């Protein structure tokens, strides 16, 4: 293996290791929150009740919140709010069904 090729391989390996650590740190920063007890929550394709239901969370579920965005105002077990939580790619739940401990934003705004 030439010196130039060896440097390229080492650089690629170091870059990959750095990205793995960076990805792990970013994932670790995402917190999970419990859904209101005794409630099966509709997960929607966007931040509002006019979006289609993608799936339904089972009773006792917890959800990660990657980002939050304003949408349809909803009243739920934890008050009335227009904040919607992005819990996965293309999946949103009203923040009024998630026990975040806050009436405001607890995660970055969705882009």
DAZI-V985546 format. One line per field, one symbol per residue. psi: psi as a letter, one per 30 degrees, with the letter a starting at -180 (. if undefined). A space follows every 50 residues. Layout:
psi = ???
This chain:
psi = kleeeeeeeeeeeeeeeeeeeeeeeeeffkkkkklkkgkjkkklflilff llkelkklkgllkkjellllbkkkkafhaklgkkkjfljgkkkkffgkjf gkfakfllkk.
